[in-house]
């Protein structure tokens, strides 16, 4: 029997890399999709290439989706500052300015198109509803609603030949739990990138929400911080 195919959204970050490792452990042939959307932390694209190579994916597709044309996010608009040195309490209040309008809706639409073309019935995305992200498109209800929409919006879905599943294995994990899971699967987190606002020398800022949550995760997992 041929192995099942899965499209995995791979950003080069800690979460998406762990998600890729889980998909591999479950026996899927891996098709990695990386999106360049004009994010200020473009260095994560290099990390995504390292990760895809390390996991020997069947194909690594990189697409350019210039969300900078819309702006509205600290990640795509240079005029909006990335929050720094926020407390966990501050991170837990409201939707942060690093939210990119409809990003996961756009990303899942592209993953859906590729999955249908490949005949893949599985999509993996490393969304996480815990650890203070606050993003509306990382919630379980959004994923389930999108899954229903996908079945209505595709030829194979309408014909009833497609049992599409959007896998979100990290959605209810803390960052520490994600790290522990990845380490059990042999993930090298030194390949990954988390910082939203890299310094001019290419190093992580160590002050943005993503850097602070990464540090918190490694500390709580009792693992020496990587990158």
Backbone as ProteinMPNN parsed JSONL, in Angstrom:
{"seq_chain_A": "XXXXXXXXXXXXXXXXXXXXXXXXXXXXXXXXXXXXXXXXXXXXXXXXXXXXXXXXXXXXXXXXXXXXXXXXXXXXXXXXXXXXXXXXXXXXXXXXXXXXXXXXXXXXXXXXXXXXXXXXXXXXXXXXXXXXXXXXXXXXXXXXXXXXXXXXXXXXXXXXXXXXXXXXXXXXXXXXXXXXXXXXXXXXXXXXXXXXXXXXXXXXXXXXXXXXXXXXXXXXXXXXXXX", "coords_chain_A": {"N_chain_A": [[0.836, -1.191, 0.0], [0.546, 2.244, -0.865], [2.132, 4.953, 0.871], [0.448, 7.383, 2.91], [-0.107, 10.804, 1.969], [0.819, 14.002, 3.245], [0.279, 17.454, 3.567], [2.269, 19.814, 5.038], [2.425, 22.742, 6.84], [5.2, 24.684, 7.05], [7.095, 26.84, 8.775], [9.597, 27.216, 9.747], [9.797, 27.685, 12.34], [9.636, 26.827, 15.885], [7.229, 25.509, 16.596], [6.055, 24.634, 14.111], [8.042, 22.966, 13.186], [8.081, 20.932, 15.086], [5.551, 19.954, 14.574], [5.921, 18.944, 11.985], [7.685, 16.859, 12.579], [5.984, 15.21, 14.044], [4.116, 14.5, 12.086], [5.789, 13.015, 10.426], [6.459, 10.926, 12.162], [4.044, 9.683, 12.301], [3.91, 8.398, 9.929], [3.48, 9.569, 7.426], [4.05, 10.566, 3.988], [5.858, 13.444, 3.378], [4.993, 16.724, 2.477], [6.14, 19.782, 2.301], [5.117, 23.092, 2.94], [5.997, 26.384, 2.608], [5.576, 29.791, 3.346], [6.357, 32.932, 2.098], [5.548, 35.924, 3.187], [6.217, 38.536, 3.336], [7.112, 38.997, 5.843], [8.828, 40.512, 8.567], [10.748, 39.01, 9.824], [12.381, 37.428, 8.0], [14.422, 35.661, 8.084], [13.495, 33.283, 9.039], [12.787, 31.796, 6.863], [15.119, 30.644, 5.892], [15.573, 28.922, 7.976], [13.378, 27.247, 7.631], [14.048, 25.949, 5.265], [16.272, 24.469, 6.112], [15.048, 22.77, 7.951], [13.201, 21.367, 6.335], [14.962, 20.016, 4.653], [16.346, 18.446, 6.508], [14.342, 16.698, 7.287], [13.857, 15.338, 5.034], [11.777, 15.797, 3.132], [9.274, 15.012, 0.676], [8.719, 16.976, -1.149], [9.479, 20.42, -1.14], [7.779, 23.245, -1.124], [7.918, 26.637, -1.816], [6.157, 29.577, -1.531], [5.338, 32.887, -2.584], [3.508, 35.285, -0.991], [2.422, 38.278, -0.892], [1.586, 39.79, 1.742], [2.202, 42.195, 2.752], [1.119, 44.136, 1.201], [-1.322, 44.667, 2.278], [-0.769, 45.273, 4.941], [-1.299, 46.214, 8.365], [-0.259, 44.752, 10.438], [2.322, 44.19, 12.854], [4.219, 42.534, 11.868], [4.272, 42.811, 9.166], [4.262, 45.45, 8.502], [6.355, 48.085, 8.642], [5.92, 50.368, 10.066], [4.533, 49.755, 12.304], [5.225, 48.867, 15.564], [6.93, 46.044, 16.935], [5.879, 44.498, 19.85], [7.74, 44.641, 22.918], [9.421, 43.119, 25.696], [7.155, 42.343, 27.175], [5.037, 41.342, 29.854], [3.793, 38.108, 30.933], [1.173, 38.395, 31.677], [0.43, 40.693, 30.285], [0.722, 39.739, 27.689], [-1.39, 38.024, 27.623], [-3.636, 39.523, 27.252], [-6.051, 40.419, 25.038], [-5.761, 40.705, 21.382], [-2.633, 40.56, 19.892], [-0.473, 43.073, 18.286], [1.086, 41.73, 16.477], [-0.47, 39.959, 15.181], [-1.413, 38.825, 12.023], [-3.598, 39.89, 9.585], [-5.99, 37.543, 8.732], [-4.11, 35.548, 8.199], [-3.714, 32.689, 8.721], [-5.972, 31.722, 7.492], [-5.487, 32.32, 4.818], [-3.104, 30.843, 4.481], [-3.967, 28.203, 4.982], [-5.735, 27.918, 2.882], [-4.037, 27.818, 0.669], [-2.577, 25.536, 1.316], [-4.654, 23.719, 1.228], [-5.351, 23.792, -1.51], [-3.044, 22.667, -2.655], [-3.04, 20.181, -1.408], [-5.387, 19.029, -2.443], [-4.685, 18.865, -5.137], [-2.565, 17.077, -4.955], [-3.85, 14.862, -4.062], [-3.855, 14.391, -1.418], [-5.146, 13.783, 1.82], [-4.713, 14.953, 4.186], [-3.729, 17.641, 6.229], [-1.3, 19.359, 8.026], [-0.882, 21.687, 10.62], [0.822, 23.882, 12.748], [-0.633, 25.277, 14.813], [-1.351, 26.927, 17.92], [-3.215, 27.239, 20.818], [-2.658, 27.96, 23.366], [-0.389, 29.421, 25.827], [-0.586, 32.195, 25.523], [-0.857, 33.345, 22.926], [-3.086, 34.537, 21.647], [-4.175, 34.736, 19.102], [-6.876, 34.795, 16.838], [-7.134, 32.993, 14.723], [-5.972, 30.684, 15.521], [-7.478, 29.109, 17.061], [-9.321, 26.193, 18.182], [-12.018, 26.112, 17.271], [-11.946, 27.651, 14.966], [-10.331, 26.084, 13.271], [-11.862, 23.723, 12.985], [-14.135, 24.783, 11.77], [-13.007, 25.668, 9.391], [-12.246, 23.288, 8.283], [-14.718, 22.144, 7.709], [-15.612, 23.998, 5.807], [-13.692, 23.57, 3.803], [-14.382, 21.088, 2.777], [-16.711, 21.695, 1.505], [-15.88, 23.402, -0.444], [-14.335, 22.24, -2.396], [-13.686, 20.152, -5.249], [-13.271, 17.371, -4.857], [-14.231, 17.147, -2.305], [-16.972, 17.804, -2.569], [-17.764, 15.748, -4.24], [-17.653, 13.703, -2.507], [-15.465, 12.082, -2.21], [-13.389, 12.519, -0.582], [-11.923, 12.68, 2.492], [-11.053, 14.976, 4.187], [-8.681, 15.986, 6.631], [-7.658, 18.272, 9.015], [-4.89, 18.485, 10.818], [-4.009, 19.358, 14.075], [-1.881, 18.986, 16.142], [-0.616, 20.325, 18.226], [-2.277, 22.094, 19.434], [-3.422, 22.336, 21.982], [-1.304, 22.266, 23.679], [1.217, 23.369, 26.003], [4.082, 25.53, 25.579], [6.295, 24.299, 26.706], [5.46, 21.62, 26.764], [5.283, 21.146, 24.037], [7.971, 21.35, 23.29], [9.093, 19.224, 24.773], [7.783, 17.094, 23.56], [8.787, 17.315, 20.935], [11.528, 16.851, 21.395], [11.466, 14.199, 22.217], [10.959, 13.094, 19.791], [13.245, 13.553, 18.469], [13.812, 16.119, 17.509], [15.866, 18.759, 16.403], [16.204, 21.628, 17.811], [17.911, 23.671, 17.364], [17.912, 24.24, 14.705], [15.736, 25.814, 14.29], [13.736, 28.873, 14.22], [12.514, 31.65, 16.055], [12.217, 34.391, 16.68], [10.529, 37.503, 16.238], [11.534, 39.95, 15.493], [14.361, 40.365, 14.359], [17.743, 41.332, 15.214], [20.01, 43.801, 13.742], [22.374, 42.4, 13.306], [21.513, 39.903, 12.748], [20.843, 38.25, 14.838], [18.584, 36.861, 17.349], [16.179, 39.015, 18.974], [15.566, 38.631, 21.634], [13.593, 39.785, 23.167], [11.037, 40.148, 22.165], [7.581, 38.926, 22.089], [7.585, 36.321, 21.044], [10.232, 35.43, 21.344], [10.425, 35.54, 24.154], [8.466, 33.698, 24.937], [9.509, 31.412, 23.839], [11.869, 31.143, 25.338], [10.714, 30.81, 27.866], [9.405, 28.37, 27.454], [11.541, 26.52, 27.063], [12.78, 26.788, 29.542], [10.788, 25.904, 31.336], [10.569, 23.338, 30.441], [12.847, 22.378, 31.346], [15.204, 22.347, 29.853], [18.206, 23.145, 28.2], [18.349, 26.28, 26.687], [17.876, 26.623, 23.198], [19.105, 28.475, 20.581]], "CA_chain_A": [[0.0, 0.0, 0.0], [1.319, 3.485, -0.858], [2.021, 5.751, 2.086], [-0.413, 8.552, 2.813], [0.565, 12.078, 1.81], [0.348, 15.097, 4.084], [0.843, 18.785, 3.376], [2.603, 20.374, 6.345], [2.861, 24.134, 6.807], [6.494, 24.742, 7.73], [7.596, 28.213, 8.807], [10.953, 27.251, 10.271], [9.69, 27.923, 13.773], [9.632, 25.71, 16.827], [5.969, 24.766, 16.544], [5.836, 23.952, 12.827], [9.037, 21.897, 13.088], [7.558, 19.842, 15.913], [4.408, 19.409, 13.83], [6.486, 18.149, 10.896], [8.217, 15.634, 13.183], [4.836, 14.375, 14.403], [3.586, 13.943, 10.835], [6.725, 11.971, 9.993], [6.331, 9.798, 13.092], [2.777, 9.014, 11.986], [4.082, 7.602, 8.728], [3.084, 10.254, 6.2], [4.983, 11.197, 3.069], [5.756, 14.844, 3.764], [5.041, 17.79, 1.478], [6.27, 20.978, 3.124], [4.719, 24.349, 2.309], [6.514, 27.558, 3.318], [5.057, 31.017, 2.754], [7.022, 34.215, 2.296], [4.449, 36.882, 3.097], [6.749, 39.858, 3.611], [7.373, 39.094, 7.263], [10.109, 41.163, 8.879], [11.682, 37.976, 10.253], [12.564, 36.576, 6.828], [15.429, 34.649, 8.39], [12.834, 32.006, 9.3], [12.731, 31.038, 5.615], [16.338, 29.827, 5.872], [15.347, 27.841, 8.938], [12.419, 26.312, 7.024], [14.783, 25.123, 4.298], [17.068, 23.511, 6.89], [14.136, 21.793, 8.539], [12.671, 20.52, 5.259], [16.056, 19.153, 4.208], [16.629, 17.481, 7.572], [13.276, 15.698, 7.337], [13.811, 14.682, 3.724], [10.409, 15.866, 2.615], [9.148, 14.647, -0.733], [8.797, 18.226, -1.903], [9.371, 21.635, -0.332], [7.261, 24.303, -1.982], [7.94, 27.98, -1.234], [5.31, 30.491, -2.275], [5.35, 34.279, -2.147], [2.158, 35.844, -0.812], [2.818, 39.583, -0.332], [0.597, 40.378, 2.627], [2.628, 43.569, 3.035], [0.234, 45.021, 0.439], [-2.427, 45.023, 3.169], [-0.279, 45.803, 6.215], [-2.171, 45.893, 9.487], [0.411, 43.882, 11.408], [3.704, 44.541, 13.154], [5.115, 41.645, 11.125], [4.265, 43.141, 7.735], [4.246, 46.908, 8.351], [7.489, 48.633, 9.399], [5.466, 51.492, 10.891], [3.949, 49.211, 13.533], [6.309, 48.301, 16.359], [6.774, 44.749, 17.579], [5.931, 44.677, 21.312], [8.934, 44.101, 23.567], [9.497, 42.988, 27.157], [5.83, 42.261, 27.794], [4.837, 40.292, 30.848], [2.843, 37.081, 30.512], [-0.157, 38.958, 31.879], [0.187, 41.591, 29.161], [0.554, 38.905, 26.495], [-2.675, 37.336, 27.701], [-4.735, 40.466, 27.06], [-6.412, 40.823, 23.689], [-5.052, 40.212, 20.199], [-1.429, 41.39, 19.778], [-0.244, 43.713, 16.987], [1.776, 40.803, 15.579], [-1.482, 39.221, 14.418], [-1.463, 39.181, 10.605], [-4.976, 39.684, 9.172], [-6.406, 36.352, 7.971], [-2.937, 34.786, 7.745], [-3.909, 31.242, 8.679], [-7.009, 31.437, 6.485], [-4.773, 32.331, 3.542], [-2.157, 29.725, 4.454], [-4.704, 26.943, 4.858], [-6.302, 27.858, 1.532], [-2.972, 27.366, -0.227], [-2.313, 24.136, 1.67], [-5.809, 22.969, 0.735], [-5.232, 23.66, -2.965], [-1.974, 21.714, -2.956], [-3.476, 18.854, -0.953], [-6.345, 18.476, -3.402], [-3.938, 18.514, -6.347], [-1.746, 15.898, -4.652], [-4.663, 13.748, -3.608], [-3.601, 14.22, 0.016], [-6.336, 14.027, 2.632], [-4.26, 15.4, 5.499], [-2.959, 18.876, 6.338], [-0.803, 19.604, 9.382], [-0.534, 23.073, 10.919], [1.283, 23.942, 14.133], [-1.28, 26.32, 15.602], [-1.354, 26.688, 19.36], [-4.179, 28.129, 21.465], [-2.193, 28.26, 24.718], [0.808, 30.268, 25.947], [-0.816, 33.632, 25.366], [-0.739, 33.865, 21.56], [-4.198, 35.452, 21.439], [-4.56, 34.839, 17.695], [-8.175, 34.146, 16.616], [-7.046, 31.919, 13.739], [-5.283, 29.531, 16.11], [-8.428, 28.461, 17.954], [-9.902, 24.941, 17.677], [-13.261, 26.331, 16.545], [-11.599, 28.122, 13.628], [-9.826, 24.953, 12.492], [-12.979, 22.829, 12.658], [-14.985, 25.481, 10.8], [-12.302, 25.675, 8.112], [-12.306, 21.919, 7.765], [-16.048, 21.987, 7.101], [-15.623, 24.824, 4.6], [-12.85, 22.942, 2.783], [-15.112, 19.986, 2.153], [-17.734, 22.296, 0.657], [-15.271, 24.283, -1.445], [-13.444, 21.492, -3.278], [-14.299, 19.163, -6.136], [-13.268, 16.052, -4.23], [-15.099, 17.21, -1.144], [-18.359, 17.779, -3.048], [-18.017, 14.417, -4.795], [-17.653, 12.743, -1.411], [-14.326, 11.169, -2.34], [-12.277, 13.12, 0.166], [-12.144, 12.836, 3.925], [-9.982, 15.877, 4.592], [-8.448, 16.186, 8.059], [-6.651, 19.266, 9.368], [-4.284, 18.041, 12.07], [-3.447, 20.418, 14.923], [-1.455, 18.221, 17.313], [-0.042, 21.164, 19.285], [-3.201, 23.188, 19.715], [-3.706, 22.461, 23.414], [-0.062, 22.058, 24.421], [2.042, 24.504, 26.394], [5.34, 25.539, 24.84], [7.157, 23.274, 27.303], [4.991, 20.312, 26.294], [5.672, 21.039, 22.631], [9.413, 21.097, 23.255], [9.333, 17.862, 25.253], [7.309, 16.195, 22.497], [9.761, 17.366, 19.847], [12.777, 16.209, 21.804], [11.248, 12.743, 22.185], [10.977, 12.7, 18.383], [14.565, 13.838, 17.921], [13.898, 17.439, 16.867], [16.998, 19.63, 16.71], [15.639, 22.978, 17.836], [18.916, 24.613, 16.895], [17.592, 24.581, 13.317], [14.513, 26.602, 14.219], [13.798, 30.315, 14.473], [11.282, 32.132, 16.667], [12.176, 35.844, 16.885], [9.745, 38.326, 15.319], [12.197, 41.214, 15.149], [15.801, 40.116, 14.47], [18.665, 42.46, 15.3], [20.749, 44.029, 12.49], [23.42, 41.381, 13.129], [20.88, 38.625, 12.445], [20.565, 37.494, 16.054], [17.265, 37.111, 17.932], [16.149, 40.194, 19.842], [15.404, 38.134, 23.007], [12.677, 40.66, 23.899], [9.675, 40.088, 21.63], [6.757, 37.877, 22.699], [7.972, 34.999, 20.57], [11.495, 35.083, 22.021], [10.171, 35.32, 25.574], [7.722, 32.452, 25.086], [10.464, 30.329, 23.545], [12.729, 31.002, 26.523], [9.862, 30.253, 28.921], [9.165, 26.973, 27.147], [12.737, 25.728, 27.355], [13.012, 26.827, 30.986], [9.815, 25.041, 31.993], [10.865, 21.959, 30.036], [14.128, 22.074, 31.986], [16.134, 22.045, 28.761], [19.044, 24.281, 27.87], [17.783, 27.037, 25.579], [18.53, 26.494, 21.906], [18.898, 29.689, 19.795]], "C_chain_A": [[0.88, 1.255, 0.0], [1.101, 4.242, 0.445], [1.117, 6.956, 1.843], [0.422, 9.818, 2.698], [-0.029, 13.115, 2.765], [1.046, 16.381, 3.681], [1.057, 19.384, 4.76], [3.077, 21.815, 6.162], [4.104, 24.282, 7.666], [7.046, 26.161, 7.642], [9.081, 28.284, 9.143], [10.976, 27.504, 11.765], [9.641, 26.648, 14.589], [8.372, 24.857, 16.668], [5.812, 23.983, 15.24], [6.833, 22.814, 12.634], [8.605, 20.688, 13.906], [6.4, 19.151, 15.204], [4.88, 18.518, 12.682], [7.013, 16.818, 11.423], [7.095, 14.673, 13.564], [4.244, 13.717, 13.157], [4.485, 12.82, 10.314], [6.572, 10.728, 10.854], [5.062, 9.006, 12.813], [2.79, 8.317, 10.633], [3.675, 8.252, 7.418], [4.282, 10.551, 5.301], [4.77, 12.701, 3.201], [5.916, 15.793, 2.57], [4.999, 19.11, 2.245], [5.924, 22.233, 2.332], [5.182, 25.505, 3.18], [6.071, 28.813, 2.587], [5.931, 32.21, 3.116], [5.958, 35.281, 2.095], [4.898, 38.314, 3.397], [7.053, 40.077, 5.077], [8.754, 39.703, 7.528], [11.16, 40.148, 9.331], [11.886, 36.948, 9.121], [13.612, 35.491, 7.047], [14.779, 33.287, 8.657], [12.713, 31.161, 8.032], [13.955, 30.135, 5.475], [16.181, 28.643, 6.823], [14.398, 26.797, 8.351], [13.113, 25.391, 6.026], [15.638, 24.074, 5.011], [16.191, 22.385, 7.429], [13.624, 20.828, 7.471], [13.734, 19.542, 4.764], [16.332, 18.064, 5.232], [15.592, 16.365, 7.614], [13.025, 15.02, 5.997], [12.396, 14.645, 3.161], [10.397, 15.506, 1.134], [9.261, 15.871, -1.632], [8.671, 19.39, -0.932], [9.002, 22.781, -1.267], [7.277, 25.624, -1.222], [7.116, 28.904, -2.13], [5.418, 31.899, -1.703], [3.919, 34.81, -2.143], [2.334, 37.203, -0.136], [1.729, 40.25, 0.504], [0.99, 41.78, 3.083], [1.749, 44.568, 2.284], [-0.941, 45.487, 1.291], [-1.941, 45.71, 4.439], [-1.159, 45.344, 7.361], [-1.558, 45.007, 10.54], [1.839, 44.366, 11.638], [4.69, 43.661, 12.392], [5.223, 42.018, 9.657], [4.279, 44.643, 7.462], [5.317, 47.501, 9.247], [7.08, 49.775, 10.325], [4.861, 51.045, 12.215], [5.042, 48.491, 14.318], [5.939, 46.924, 16.916], [6.858, 44.957, 19.091], [7.163, 43.997, 21.91], [8.757, 44.077, 25.086], [8.12, 42.981, 27.831], [5.786, 41.131, 28.813], [3.85, 39.27, 30.297], [1.414, 37.577, 30.664], [-0.525, 39.878, 30.721], [-0.049, 40.8, 27.874], [-0.82, 38.261, 26.447], [-3.879, 38.234, 27.466], [-4.926, 40.8, 25.579], [-5.565, 40.188, 22.596], [-3.846, 41.111, 19.95], [-1.26, 41.998, 18.39], [0.536, 42.841, 16.009], [0.803, 39.883, 14.849], [-1.491, 39.743, 12.983], [-2.863, 38.882, 10.097], [-5.17, 38.471, 8.259], [-5.253, 35.454, 7.537], [-3.2, 33.282, 7.659], [-5.019, 30.834, 7.718], [-6.37, 31.372, 5.103], [-3.864, 31.11, 3.427], [-2.876, 28.393, 4.26], [-5.333, 26.807, 3.477], [-5.273, 27.354, 0.529], [-2.617, 25.905, 0.044], [-3.432, 23.238, 1.142], [-5.715, 22.738, -0.773], [-4.18, 22.629, -3.338], [-2.392, 20.303, -2.561], [-4.45, 18.233, -1.947], [-5.64, 18.042, -4.678], [-3.109, 17.253, -6.153], [-2.582, 14.65, -4.365], [-4.427, 13.433, -2.148], [-4.849, 14.569, 0.8], [-5.992, 14.599, 3.997], [-3.414, 16.664, 5.382], [-2.549, 19.028, 7.794], [-0.437, 21.077, 9.522], [-0.241, 23.189, 12.413], [0.666, 25.051, 14.958], [-1.343, 25.91, 17.066], [-2.254, 27.71, 20.036], [-3.772, 28.501, 22.885], [-0.986, 29.192, 24.673], [0.608, 31.658, 25.349], [-0.724, 34.165, 23.946], [-1.865, 34.853, 21.238], [-4.697, 35.547, 20.008], [-5.887, 34.116, 17.447], [-8.116, 32.98, 15.647], [-6.166, 30.765, 14.204], [-6.213, 28.731, 17.023], [-9.0, 27.169, 17.346], [-11.171, 25.159, 16.856], [-13.019, 26.863, 15.137], [-11.166, 26.951, 12.747], [-10.963, 24.031, 12.072], [-13.912, 23.477, 11.629], [-14.327, 25.483, 9.425], [-12.343, 24.287, 7.471], [-13.647, 21.653, 7.093], [-16.13, 22.77, 5.798], [-14.854, 24.153, 3.472], [-13.572, 21.825, 2.051], [-16.205, 20.498, 1.214], [-17.141, 23.01, -0.55], [-14.418, 23.56, -2.475], [-14.209, 20.45, -4.093], [-14.395, 17.805, -5.451], [-14.162, 16.013, -3.003], [-16.561, 17.096, -1.528], [-18.73, 16.399, -3.579], [-18.018, 13.334, -3.722], [-16.509, 11.758, -1.439], [-13.166, 11.549, -1.418], [-12.657, 13.285, 1.622], [-11.01, 13.682, 4.499], [-9.917, 16.016, 6.105], [-7.36, 17.24, 8.232], [-6.142, 18.912, 10.753], [-3.672, 19.228, 12.806], [-2.933, 19.794, 16.218], [-0.943, 19.06, 18.477], [-1.054, 22.119, 19.898], [-3.48, 23.392, 21.203], [-2.474, 22.185, 24.282], [0.548, 23.381, 24.863], [3.332, 24.448, 25.582], [6.291, 24.471, 25.393], [6.755, 21.879, 26.837], [5.36, 20.088, 24.834], [7.147, 20.679, 22.524], [9.727, 19.671, 23.703], [8.901, 16.834, 24.209], [8.315, 16.139, 21.363], [11.057, 16.66, 20.188], [12.641, 14.691, 21.813], [11.299, 12.223, 20.751], [12.294, 13.058, 17.702], [14.711, 15.182, 17.228], [15.137, 18.186, 17.348], [16.493, 21.067, 16.657], [16.655, 24.061, 17.48], [18.696, 25.024, 15.449], [16.509, 25.645, 13.224], [14.733, 28.071, 14.569], [12.46, 30.777, 15.034], [11.13, 33.652, 16.659], [11.398, 36.585, 15.799], [10.528, 39.521, 14.766], [13.715, 41.081, 15.287], [16.622, 41.409, 14.528], [19.399, 42.632, 13.968], [21.832, 42.995, 12.221], [22.85, 39.988, 12.872], [20.566, 37.76, 13.643], [19.144, 37.764, 16.542], [17.304, 38.298, 18.876], [16.075, 39.821, 21.317], [14.407, 38.949, 23.82], [11.246, 40.615, 23.39], [8.906, 38.939, 22.288], [7.238, 36.487, 22.315], [9.275, 34.527, 21.213], [11.248, 34.733, 23.482], [9.417, 34.02, 25.816], [8.597, 31.244, 24.784], [11.335, 30.067, 24.769], [11.959, 30.367, 27.669], [9.64, 28.761, 28.698], [10.356, 26.084, 27.473], [13.014, 25.666, 28.853], [12.068, 25.872, 31.697], [9.999, 23.565, 31.614], [12.171, 21.463, 30.645], [15.158, 21.598, 30.957], [16.934, 23.296, 28.476], [18.516, 24.961, 26.61], [18.598, 26.879, 24.318], [18.114, 27.674, 21.043], [18.06, 30.691, 20.569]], "O_chain_A": [[1.844, 1.336, 0.762], [0.027, 4.181, 1.044], [1.031, 7.477, 0.731], [1.517, 9.904, 3.252], [-1.226, 13.101, 3.052], [2.26, 16.399, 3.477], [0.126, 19.451, 5.562], [4.02, 22.072, 5.415], [4.066, 24.035, 8.872], [7.417, 26.626, 6.564], [9.743, 29.283, 8.86], [12.04, 27.534, 12.384], [9.609, 25.541, 14.051], [8.448, 23.629, 16.612], [5.474, 22.8, 15.264], [6.515, 21.811, 11.996], [8.751, 19.549, 13.462], [6.281, 17.926, 15.23], [4.303, 17.458, 12.437], [6.818, 15.775, 10.799], [7.24, 13.459, 13.422], [3.913, 12.531, 13.168], [3.999, 11.801, 9.823], [6.555, 9.609, 10.342], [5.008, 7.801, 13.059], [1.795, 7.712, 10.234], [3.538, 7.568, 6.404], [5.394, 10.762, 5.786], [3.637, 13.179, 3.143], [6.847, 15.672, 1.774], [3.958, 19.503, 2.77], [6.377, 22.415, 1.203], [4.808, 25.6, 4.349], [6.173, 28.898, 1.363], [6.207, 32.463, 4.288], [5.515, 35.519, 0.971], [4.078, 39.189, 3.676], [7.234, 41.214, 5.513], [9.715, 39.439, 6.805], [12.356, 40.42, 9.224], [11.598, 35.762, 9.28], [13.682, 34.523, 6.29], [15.432, 32.253, 8.519], [12.554, 29.943, 8.115], [13.85, 29.004, 5.002], [16.594, 27.523, 6.525], [14.593, 25.598, 8.55], [12.806, 24.201, 5.949], [15.72, 22.929, 4.568], [16.551, 21.209, 7.367], [13.614, 19.615, 7.679], [13.437, 18.379, 4.489], [16.528, 16.901, 4.877], [15.916, 15.222, 7.936], [12.095, 14.227, 5.852], [11.893, 13.593, 2.766], [11.394, 15.679, 0.434], [9.823, 15.811, -2.725], [7.855, 19.354, -0.011], [9.807, 23.222, -2.087], [6.725, 25.728, -0.127], [7.354, 28.996, -3.334], [5.57, 32.082, -0.496], [3.223, 34.783, -3.158], [2.391, 37.265, 1.092], [1.039, 41.156, 0.036], [0.201, 42.472, 3.726], [1.646, 45.726, 2.691], [-1.492, 46.565, 1.065], [-2.6, 46.61, 4.959], [-1.697, 44.237, 7.344], [-2.254, 44.55, 11.447], [2.483, 44.887, 10.726], [5.867, 44.002, 12.281], [6.155, 41.594, 8.974], [4.304, 45.059, 6.303], [5.212, 47.434, 10.471], [7.807, 50.111, 11.26], [4.695, 51.846, 13.134], [5.709, 47.604, 13.786], [4.8, 46.677, 17.311], [7.83, 45.543, 19.568], [7.574, 42.924, 21.468], [8.047, 44.898, 25.666], [7.943, 43.539, 28.914], [6.426, 40.095, 28.639], [3.155, 39.532, 29.315], [0.542, 37.222, 29.87], [-1.654, 39.849, 30.232], [-0.914, 41.15, 27.07], [-1.352, 37.986, 25.371], [-5.017, 37.765, 27.478], [-4.049, 41.396, 24.953], [-4.774, 39.276, 22.836], [-4.016, 42.322, 19.809], [-1.835, 41.5, 17.422], [0.637, 43.18, 14.83], [1.216, 39.107, 13.986], [-1.566, 40.95, 12.754], [-3.295, 37.731, 10.162], [-4.597, 38.386, 7.173], [-5.404, 34.675, 6.596], [-2.933, 32.669, 6.626], [-5.006, 29.722, 7.189], [-6.674, 30.478, 4.312], [-3.855, 30.427, 2.403], [-2.444, 27.556, 3.467], [-5.451, 25.697, 2.957], [-5.596, 26.561, -0.356], [-2.384, 25.132, -0.885], [-3.178, 22.131, 0.667], [-5.966, 21.634, -1.257], [-4.396, 21.81, -4.232], [-2.133, 19.345, -3.289], [-4.351, 17.046, -2.257], [-5.946, 16.99, -5.239], [-2.966, 16.451, -7.076], [-2.08, 13.527, -4.419], [-4.755, 12.342, -1.681], [-5.535, 15.54, 0.483], [-6.857, 14.72, 4.865], [-2.508, 16.75, 4.553], [-3.368, 18.844, 8.695], [0.232, 21.646, 8.659], [-0.978, 22.651, 13.24], [1.367, 25.706, 15.729], [-1.382, 24.727, 17.406], [-2.077, 28.914, 19.851], [-4.466, 29.276, 23.541], [-0.612, 29.689, 23.611], [1.52, 32.224, 24.746], [-0.524, 35.367, 23.776], [-1.62, 35.892, 20.625], [-5.568, 36.369, 19.722], [-6.021, 32.946, 17.806], [-8.943, 32.071, 15.721], [-5.679, 29.973, 13.398], [-5.78, 27.786, 17.681], [-9.143, 27.071, 16.128], [-11.384, 24.474, 15.856], [-13.784, 26.569, 14.218], [-11.597, 26.847, 11.598], [-11.018, 23.603, 10.919], [-14.417, 22.806, 10.729], [-15.003, 25.32, 8.41], [-12.461, 24.156, 6.252], [-13.709, 21.019, 6.04], [-16.652, 22.272, 4.8], [-15.296, 24.159, 2.324], [-13.392, 21.641, 0.847], [-16.578, 19.824, 0.253], [-17.818, 23.202, -1.56], [-13.832, 24.204, -3.345], [-15.245, 19.941, -3.665], [-15.447, 17.166, -5.454], [-14.772, 14.99, -2.694], [-17.315, 16.368, -0.883], [-19.855, 15.933, -3.399], [-18.348, 12.18, -3.999], [-16.558, 10.719, -0.78], [-12.09, 10.954, -1.484], [-13.629, 13.971, 1.935], [-10.129, 13.18, 5.199], [-10.939, 16.146, 6.778], [-6.273, 17.12, 7.667], [-6.868, 19.025, 11.741], [-2.91, 20.004, 12.229], [-3.492, 20.046, 17.285], [-0.844, 18.563, 19.598], [-0.709, 22.881, 20.801], [-3.747, 24.515, 21.632], [-2.596, 21.906, 25.475], [0.41, 24.395, 24.178], [3.635, 23.426, 24.967], [7.007, 23.819, 24.632], [7.616, 21.049, 26.547], [5.707, 18.975, 24.438], [7.522, 19.798, 21.749], [10.539, 18.989, 23.078], [9.577, 15.827, 24.003], [8.661, 15.06, 20.881], [11.62, 15.949, 19.355], [13.581, 13.977, 21.463], [11.636, 11.063, 20.516], [12.438, 12.883, 16.492], [15.637, 15.371, 16.439], [15.421, 18.239, 18.544], [16.37, 21.649, 15.579], [16.297, 25.227, 17.316], [19.23, 26.041, 15.005], [16.375, 26.306, 12.194], [15.759, 28.455, 15.129], [11.402, 30.36, 14.562], [10.004, 34.149, 16.634], [11.577, 36.336, 14.607], [10.211, 40.036, 13.693], [14.298, 41.623, 16.227], [16.238, 42.435, 13.965], [19.412, 41.713, 13.149], [22.178, 42.732, 11.07], [23.595, 39.011, 12.788], [20.07, 36.645, 13.486], [18.556, 38.787, 16.189], [18.326, 38.565, 19.507], [16.479, 40.612, 22.17], [14.371, 38.824, 25.044], [10.327, 41.005, 24.11], [9.493, 38.088, 22.956], [7.293, 35.585, 23.151], [9.403, 33.359, 21.582], [11.789, 33.753, 23.993], [9.691, 33.315, 26.787], [8.445, 30.186, 25.395], [11.517, 28.923, 25.184], [12.476, 29.492, 28.364], [9.683, 27.977, 29.646], [10.204, 25.025, 28.083], [13.429, 24.631, 29.375], [12.494, 25.112, 32.567], [9.632, 22.667, 32.371], [12.553, 20.304, 30.488], [15.869, 20.612, 31.154], [16.389, 24.4, 28.508], [18.267, 24.308, 25.597], [19.825, 26.981, 24.33], [16.926, 27.871, 20.789], [17.779, 31.779, 20.067]]}, "name": "protein", "num_of_chains": 1, "seq": "XXXXXXXXXXXXXXXXXXXXXXXXXXXXXXXXXXXXXXXXXXXXXXXXXXXXXXXXXXXXXXXXXXXXXXXXXXXXXXXXXXXXXXXXXXXXXXXXXXXXXXXXXXXXXXXXXXXXXXXXXXXXXXXXXXXXXXXXXXXXXXXXXXXXXXXXXXXXXXXXXXXXXXXXXXXXXXXXXXXXXXXXXXXXXXXXXXXXXXXXXXXXXXXXXXXXXXXXXXXXXXXXXXX"}
